[in-house]
């Protein structure tokens, strides 16, 4: 295969000569820009190489494969190269200075395989390759691993997006944000200024929402016609289109390398990260499962790489501020250099509990939850539509009757102005969006708790529902209400009625038929609820400019607009024959020391 003339330029970052001493804990670093990496189809990718200056022997290599332009990970490259690793930051196909055409997610598996095997042949590499990266960079670690490159020794997927599961849709419901992201990665250069203009995108999303623009027009409406966007929304079901991007059951079973998965309570890609983890736990060998570690911190998406002391109004304890660079390095030292296992990893699952602000450990994710407390829905004469006039969540089945109702009109955009104006930076604790929807949703509260209660794991919600239209979308949110009345958002789930039986098929609703809906895809939560606290459950429609709108007609949601709108009445039953209930995960009592002893 023909290769272009090498344009690599070797630059000394430190003042000392290239033929200096062997690498130390923080050696000076050399940079090689413009490294050309050939792929099997003749396309060349470009990377930037960071090496300890004066490197005398081949070292393990860390690969970062990114659509966000390789130079954005300069600080990471400098960090790891100064500590005895070769770090290669590579632009994915069609982005930055790499050749070929960028098609999100599609090419990373084979390209990742080829880069790993190419690196293994270089004189500076000892044949042991790992990867670094979060979000898209977490995904492409799984994509590369499923191709089984011989020299891939370990991966550390952080906040890994799973295409089709949590992006560009969740619960088969798409995000207008998809076009913001596609604009970010359009062309070859970084579009960070366009992507980062929060006010512009809020205005665009709100405008489309208030105009009832069909979802399939958003790319043109936002000034960036996108064949990728159109292809995505033409595949709204889980199926072959999305399956091809992720490991198969057989590929999970074949994985036999150490893995460290990292995600956060409020990480938007937590569903994907935990789905990768769960599927490997389900299909991997006993040996592979034993070497797969999981960390769930109290972080948002960005915080999984750089933890902060506060996120969206939630203040976090000092223990949450892990040095993620150091943790990665310790993991690499253990798996690539025969170093000691990171002290932090006292058991295979580490999870952070807010409230006491402490790390706890378990051998499996299931073991985090000791049991589920049942809270059954009830109300007085259908009085459950207001935060201040709510229904109840009661323990024990007891004797209950009746039902509650809300009416959702897709043409009602009255909350958009207030939602767009919210700039408090306290999204997790701000109750104003909830109050704006009083009367248009259902709200339930527990009685005040009689003791401190630790919850950890996943909520479940089982609801008996009756609709008078053929389709609609639901959002189910759970909050912690402190004794002083302050609120903290904990977790949520979304569901499109036509996908109530499976995300892989559409079955429209029979109007007037009572059916049981299972909401079982809540995000992970771990928090201490202080004595006197209550839980709040909110069930309502999805009516926001941040999610695709369902006009309830039962037609093609992506193509619908105002002319297709149908007002839906949703009835939630909670009588003896239809015991709707919220299942709350109660934390196990195992300590870190107990878990560590078993290891």
C-alpha positions in Angstrom: 0.0 0.0 0.0 1.2 3.5 -0.9 1.8 5.9 1.9 2.2 9.6 1.8 5.5 11.1 2.7 5.9 11.3 6.4 5.3 14.8 7.8 6.1 13.9 11.4 8.2 16.5 13.2 9.9 15.4 16.4 9.9 18.2 19.0 11.5 18.2 22.4 9.2 19.4 25.1 11.9 19.6 27.7 15.2 21.4 27.5 17.4 18.4 27.8 18.8 16.4 24.9 16.9 13.5 23.3 19.5 10.9 24.5 18.8 11.6 28.1 18.4 9.2 31.1 15.8 6.4 31.3 12.3 7.5 32.1 11.5 8.4 35.7 8.2 8.9 37.5 7.8 12.2 35.7 10.2 12.2 32.8 10.4 15.0 30.2 8.3 14.2 27.1 8.9 14.2 23.4 6.1 15.0 20.9 5.7 13.6 17.4 3.0 15.2 15.4 1.6 14.0 12.1 2.1 10.3 12.6 0.5 8.4 9.8 -1.3 5.1 10.6 -2.3 2.9 7.7 -5.5 1.0 7.8 -6.5 -2.2 5.9 -8.5 -0.3 3.2 -5.6 2.1 2.4 -7.0 5.1 4.4 -4.5 6.8 6.7 -5.3 8.2 10.1 -3.2 10.8 11.8 -2.1 10.8 15.4 0.0 12.7 17.8 2.6 10.6 19.8 3.8 11.4 23.3 6.9 9.5 24.5 9.1 9.7 27.6 12.2 11.5 26.5 15.2 9.3 26.3 13.1 6.2 26.2 15.6 3.3 26.1 13.3 0.3 26.0 9.9 -0.4 24.5 7.0 0.6 26.7 3.2 -0.1 26.9 1.1 2.1 24.6 -2.1 4.0 25.4 -4.4 4.7 22.5 -7.0 7.5 22.5 -9.2 7.4 19.4 -11.4 10.5 19.2 -13.8 12.4 16.8 -13.1 15.5 19.0 -9.7 16.4 17.5 -6.5 14.7 18.9 -4.9 17.8 20.3 -7.7 18.2 22.8 -6.1 15.3 24.8 -2.7 16.9 24.9 -2.8 17.2 28.7 -3.6 13.5 29.1 -0.8 12.6 26.7 1.7 14.7 28.6 0.6 13.1 31.9 0.9 9.5 30.9 4.1 9.9 28.8 5.8 11.7 31.8 5.0 8.5 33.8 6.4 5.8 31.6 3.9 5.2 28.8 3.7 6.0 25.1 0.4 7.9 24.5 -1.1 8.0 21.0 -3.9 10.5 20.4 -5.5 9.6 17.1 -8.3 11.4 15.0 -10.9 8.9 13.9 -11.5 8.4 10.2 -12.7 11.6 8.5 -12.1 13.9 11.5 -9.2 16.3 12.2 -6.2 15.3 9.9 -7.3 11.7 9.3 -8.3 10.5 5.9 -11.6 8.9 4.9 -15.2 9.8 5.7 -16.6 10.0 9.2 -19.7 8.0 9.9 -20.3 8.0 13.6 -19.7 4.7 15.4 -19.6 2.7 12.1 -15.9 2.4 11.5 -14.3 2.4 15.0 -14.2 -1.4 15.5 -12.1 -2.3 12.5 -10.1 0.9 12.6 -9.4 0.5 16.3 -8.2 -3.1 15.7 -5.8 -1.9 12.9 -4.4 0.9 15.1 -3.7 -1.4 18.0 -1.9 -3.9 15.8 0.1 -1.2 14.0 1.2 0.3 17.3 2.3 -3.1 18.5 4.8 -3.3 15.6 6.5 0.0 16.4 9.9 0.0 18.0 8.8 2.1 20.9 6.0 -0.3 21.9 6.5 -3.5 23.8 3.3 -5.0 22.3 1.0 -4.2 25.2 -1.7 -1.8 24.2 -4.5 -0.2 26.2 -7.0 2.6 25.5 -8.1 5.8 27.2 -11.2 7.8 26.7 -14.8 8.6 27.8 -18.2 9.0 26.1 -17.5 8.3 22.4 -14.0 7.3 23.5 -15.5 4.8 25.8 -17.6 3.3 23.1 -14.7 2.9 20.7 -12.9 0.9 23.4 -15.7 -1.7 23.4 -15.9 -1.5 19.6 -12.2 -2.2 19.3 -12.2 -5.0 21.9 -15.0 -6.9 20.1 -12.6 -7.3 17.1 -10.1 -9.1 19.4 -6.9 -7.4 18.4 -4.1 -9.7 19.7 -2.2 -6.9 21.4 -5.0 -5.2 23.3 -4.2 -6.0 26.9 -6.9 -4.1 28.8 -9.5 -1.3 28.3 -10.9 1.4 30.6 -14.2 2.5 29.0 -15.5 5.6 30.8 -19.1 6.9 30.4 -19.3 4.7 27.3 -22.2 5.6 25.0 -24.0 2.5 23.6 -25.4 3.5 20.2 -29.2 3.0 20.0 -29.6 2.6 23.8 -28.7 6.0 25.3 -27.7 7.9 22.2 -29.0 9.2 19.8 -32.1 8.0 21.5 -33.2 6.7 24.9 -36.1 4.3 25.1 -36.4 4.8 21.3 -37.1 8.5 21.9 -34.7 10.8 20.1 -33.1 14.0 21.2 -33.0 17.4 19.4 -29.5 17.4 20.9 -28.6 14.9 18.2 -28.3 17.8 15.7 -26.2 19.8 18.2 -23.8 16.9 18.4 -23.7 16.2 14.7 -22.9 19.9 14.1 -20.0 19.6 16.6 -18.5 16.7 14.5 -19.4 18.1 11.1 -16.5 18.5 8.7 -12.9 17.9 9.8 -12.2 20.8 12.1 -13.6 21.2 15.6 -16.9 23.1 15.8 -16.6 23.8 19.5 -17.8 27.4 19.4 -21.0 26.3 17.6 -21.5 23.4 19.9 -20.9 25.4 23.1 -23.4 28.2 22.4 -26.0 27.1 24.9 -28.2 30.1 24.4 -28.3 29.6 20.6 -29.3 25.9 20.9 -31.9 26.5 23.6 -33.5 29.1 21.2 -33.4 26.8 18.3 -34.8 23.8 20.2 -37.6 26.0 21.7 -38.4 27.5 18.4 -38.9 24.1 16.8 -40.9 22.9 19.8 -43.3 25.9 19.7 -43.7 25.7 15.9 -44.5 22.0 16.1 -41.9 21.3 13.5 -41.7 17.6 12.5 -38.7 16.0 14.0 -37.4 14.9 10.7 -37.0 18.6 9.6 -34.7 19.6 12.4 -31.4 19.1 10.5 -32.6 21.5 7.8 -34.2 23.8 10.2 -31.0 24.1 12.2 -28.9 24.8 9.1 -27.1 21.5 8.8 -28.9 19.0 6.5 -27.6 15.6 7.7 -27.9 12.2 6.0 -26.6 10.7 9.2 -29.5 12.3 11.2 -32.0 11.1 8.7 -30.6 7.6 8.8 -30.7 7.5 12.6 -34.3 8.6 12.9 -35.4 6.2 10.1 -34.3 3.4 12.6 -36.3 4.1 15.8 -36.4 0.5 17.0 -33.7 -1.6 18.6 -32.6 -4.0 15.9 -30.0 -4.9 13.3 -29.1 -1.3 12.5 -28.0 -0.6 16.1 -27.0 -4.1 17.0 -24.2 -4.1 14.4 -22.4 -1.4 16.2 -22.2 -3.2 19.6 -20.6 -6.5 20.7 -22.7 -9.6 20.1 -23.2 -12.2 22.9 -20.5 -14.3 21.3 -18.1 -11.4 21.3 -18.7 -10.7 24.9 -18.1 -14.3 25.7 -14.8 -14.2 23.8 -13.4 -11.2 25.7 -10.7 -12.2 28.1 -8.9 -9.1 29.3 -9.1 -6.9 32.4 -11.7 -4.1 32.1 -12.4 -1.1 34.3 -15.8 0.5 33.7 -16.5 4.0 35.0 -19.8 5.9 35.1 -21.7 8.3 37.3 -25.1 8.7 39.0 -25.9 11.6 36.6 -23.9 10.5 33.6 -26.1 10.8 30.6 -24.4 7.7 29.2 -24.8 5.7 32.4 -27.4 3.4 30.6 -24.9 2.6 27.9 -21.9 2.1 30.3 -23.9 -0.2 32.6 -25.4 -2.1 29.6 -22.0 -2.9 28.3 -21.0 -4.0 31.8 -24.2 -6.1 32.4 -23.9 -7.9 29.0 -20.3 -8.8 29.7 -21.3 -10.0 33.1 -24.0 -12.1 31.5 -22.1 -13.7 28.7 -18.4 -13.5 29.7 -16.4 -16.3 31.2 -16.0 -16.6 35.0 -12.3 -15.6 34.6 -13.3 -12.5 32.5 -16.0 -11.5 35.0 -13.6 -11.7 37.8 -11.3 -9.2 36.1 -14.1 -6.6 35.3 -14.2 -3.8 37.8 -16.9 -1.1 38.0 -16.9 2.4 39.5 -20.1 4.4 39.9 -19.4 7.9 41.3 -21.8 10.8 42.0 -20.7 12.5 38.8 -22.2 13.9 35.7 -20.9 13.0 32.2 -17.8 15.3 32.3 -17.2 14.5 36.0 -16.4 10.8 35.1 -13.1 12.1 33.8 -12.6 15.3 35.9 -14.7 15.1 39.2 -16.0 18.4 40.6 -17.2 19.4 44.1 -20.6 20.4 42.9 -22.9 19.5 40.0 -26.3 21.2 39.2 -26.9 22.2 42.8 -25.7 19.0 44.4 -22.7 19.5 46.6 -20.4 16.5 46.8 -18.0 15.3 49.5 -14.3 15.4 49.2 -14.1 11.6 48.9 -15.8 11.9 45.5 -12.9 13.9 44.0 -10.9 10.9 42.7 -7.7 11.7 40.8 -8.8 9.9 37.7 -5.5 10.3 35.9 -3.8 8.6 38.9 -6.4 5.8 39.0 -6.0 5.1 35.3 -2.2 5.0 35.7 -2.4 2.6 38.6 -4.7 0.4 36.6 -2.3 0.4 33.7 0.6 -0.3 36.0 -1.3 -3.3 37.4 -2.4 -4.7 34.1 0.5 -3.8 31.9 3.5 -3.6 34.2 2.9 -6.1 36.9 2.3 -3.4 39.4 0.0 -3.6 42.4 -3.8 -3.5 42.0 -5.1 0.0 42.7 -5.8 0.4 46.4 -9.1 2.1 45.6 -10.5 -1.1 44.0 -11.3 -3.0 47.2 -13.9 -5.1 45.5 -15.2 -5.5 41.9 -17.9 -2.8 42.3 -17.2 0.6 43.9 -20.2 2.9 44.3 -20.5 6.3 46.0 -23.4 7.0 48.4 -24.3 10.7 48.7 -25.5 11.9 52.0 -22.8 10.3 54.1 -20.6 10.9 51.1 -18.6 7.7 51.2 -17.5 4.9 48.9 -18.9 1.4 49.4 -18.1 -1.9 47.8 -19.7 -5.1 46.6 -18.7 -8.1 44.6 -21.5 -7.6 42.0 -23.8 -4.8 41.0 -26.8 -6.9 42.1 -25.3 -7.2 45.5 -25.5 -3.4 46.0 -29.2 -3.8 46.5 -30.3 -5.9 49.5 -34.1 -5.7 48.7 -36.8 -3.5 47.2 -39.4 -1.7 49.4 -42.9 -1.7 47.8 -44.8 1.6 47.8 -48.4 1.3 46.5 -50.1 4.3 44.9 -53.3 5.7 46.3 -55.1 9.0 46.3 -58.3 10.7 47.7 -60.9 10.9 44.9 -58.4 11.2 42.1 -56.6 14.1 43.8 -53.0 13.6 42.6 -52.3 16.3 40.0 -50.4 18.8 42.1 -47.2 18.9 44.2 -49.3 20.4 47.0 -52.3 18.2 46.5 -50.7 14.9 45.7 -51.5 11.2 46.0 -49.7 8.8 48.3 -47.1 6.1 48.2 -48.0 3.6 50.9 -46.4 0.5 52.3 -48.5 -2.6 52.5 -51.1 -3.5 49.9 -54.0 -2.5 52.1 -57.4 -1.6 50.6 -57.3 0.9 47.8 -59.6 2.0 45.0 -60.0 4.5 42.3 -57.7 6.0 39.7 -56.0 9.3 38.8 -55.9 11.0 35.5 -54.0 13.6 33.6 -54.6 15.2 30.2 -51.8 15.9 27.8 -52.3 18.2 24.8 -49.3 18.1 22.5 -50.1 21.6 21.3 -49.6 23.0 24.8 -46.2 24.7 24.9 -46.9 27.0 27.8 -44.0 25.7 29.9 -41.3 26.4 27.2 -40.7 30.0 28.1 -40.0 29.3 31.7 -37.9 26.2 30.9 -35.8 28.3 28.5 -35.3 31.0 31.1 -34.0 28.7 33.8 -30.3 29.5 34.2 -29.9 28.7 37.9 -27.3 26.0 37.3 -29.2 24.0 39.9 -31.1 21.6 37.7 -31.1 18.8 40.3 -32.6 20.9 43.1 -34.7 23.5 41.2 -38.4 22.7 41.6 -39.7 25.4 39.3 -40.0 23.1 36.1 -42.1 20.7 38.2 -44.3 23.4 39.5 -44.9 24.8 36.0 -46.6 21.5 35.2 -48.9 21.3 38.1 -52.3 19.9 37.1 -50.8 18.2 34.0 -49.1 15.3 35.7 -49.5 12.9 38.6 -47.6 13.4 41.9 -47.2 11.0 44.8 -45.3 11.2 48.1 -44.3 8.7 50.8 -44.9 9.5 54.5 -41.8 10.9 56.2 -39.3 8.2 56.9 -39.0 7.2 60.5 -35.3 6.5 60.3 -32.2 7.2 58.1 -32.6 5.0 55.0 -29.9 4.2 52.4 -31.1 3.4 48.9 -28.8 2.0 46.3 -29.5 0.4 42.9 -32.4 0.8 40.5 -36.0 1.9 41.0 -38.8 0.0 39.3 -42.3 1.3 38.6 -45.3 -1.0 37.7 -48.3 1.0 36.6 -51.8 -0.1 35.4 -52.6 2.5 32.7 -55.5 3.2 30.3 -55.2 5.6 27.3 -57.9 7.0 25.0 -55.4 7.4 22.1 -53.2 4.8 20.3 -49.8 6.2 21.6 -48.1 8.7 23.9 -44.8 9.1 25.8 -44.3 8.9 29.5 -41.7 10.3 31.9 -41.4 8.9 35.4 -39.2 10.8 37.8 -38.2 10.1 41.4 -37.1 12.8 43.9 -35.8 12.9 47.4 -37.6 15.5 49.6 -35.6 16.6 52.6 -37.2 17.4 56.0 -36.9 21.1 55.1 -38.8 20.7 51.9 -35.9 20.9 49.5 -35.9 18.6 46.6 -33.2 16.5 44.8 -33.8 14.7 41.6 -32.7 11.1 41.9 -33.6 9.1 38.8 -36.0 8.7 35.9 -37.2 6.5 33.1 -39.0 7.2 29.8 -41.2 5.0 27.7 -43.2 5.3 24.5 -46.5 3.4 24.8 -46.1 1.6 21.5 -42.8 0.1 22.9 -44.3 -1.1 26.2 -43.8 -4.7 25.3 -40.3 -4.4 23.8 -37.9 -1.7 22.4 -37.6 -4.0 19.4 -41.2 -3.8 18.2 -44.1 -1.4 18.0 -47.5 -2.4 19.2 -50.0 0.5 19.2 -52.4 0.8 22.2 -56.0 -0.3 22.1 -57.8 2.8 23.4 -59.8 2.1 26.6 -57.8 -1.1 27.4 -56.2 -1.4 30.8 -52.6 -2.7 30.6 -49.7 -3.1 32.9 -46.7 -0.9 32.0 -43.3 -1.8 33.4 -40.8 1.0 33.9 -37.6 -0.9 34.5 -34.8 1.3 33.0 -34.3 3.8 35.7 -30.7 5.1 36.2 -28.6 4.0 39.1 -28.9 5.9 42.4 -27.2 5.6 45.8 -28.2 8.0 48.5 -28.9 8.2 52.2 -32.4 9.6 52.9 -32.3 11.3 56.3 -35.0 10.6 58.9 -38.1 12.7 58.0 -37.3 12.7 54.3 -39.9 11.6 51.7 -39.8 10.2 48.2 -41.7 11.9 45.4 -42.9 10.1 42.3 -44.0 12.1 39.3 -45.7 10.5 36.3 -46.5 12.6 33.3 -46.1 13.3 29.6 -42.9 14.2 27.8 -43.5 17.8 26.8 -40.2 19.6 26.6 -38.0 21.1 23.8 -35.2 18.7 24.9 -36.9 15.5 23.7 -38.8 14.4 20.6 -42.5 15.1 20.8 -45.1 12.4 20.3 -48.4 13.8 19.0 -50.3 10.7 20.2 -51.8 9.8 16.9 -50.1 6.4 16.5 -48.4 7.6 13.2 -44.8 8.0 12.3 -43.6 10.2 15.2 -40.6 11.6 13.3 -42.9 13.0 10.6 -45.7 14.4 12.8 -46.6 18.0 13.5 -49.5 20.1 14.8 -52.0 18.7 12.3 -51.5 15.2 13.8 -52.0 16.2 17.4 -54.4 14.3 19.6 -55.1 15.2 23.2 -54.7 12.1 25.3 -56.3 11.3 28.7 -54.1 8.9 30.7 -55.7 7.1 33.6 -53.5 5.4 36.2 -55.3 2.8 38.2 -54.5 1.7 41.7 -57.4 -0.5 43.0 -57.2 -4.0 44.4 -57.1 -5.5 40.9 -54.6 -3.0 39.6 -52.0 -2.4 42.3 -49.6 0.2 40.8 -46.4 0.4 42.8 -43.0 2.0 43.1 -40.2 -0.4 44.1 -37.4 1.4 46.0 -33.9 -0.2 46.1 -32.6 -0.6 49.7 -28.9 -0.7 50.1 -27.0 -3.7 51.4 -25.1 -3.4 54.7 -21.8 -4.8 53.6 -18.8 -2.7 54.4 -15.7 -2.1 52.3 -13.7 -4.2 54.7 -16.0 -7.2 54.4 -15.9 -6.9 50.6 -12.1 -6.5 50.6 -11.7 -9.6 52.8 -13.4 -11.8 50.3 -11.0 -10.6 47.6 
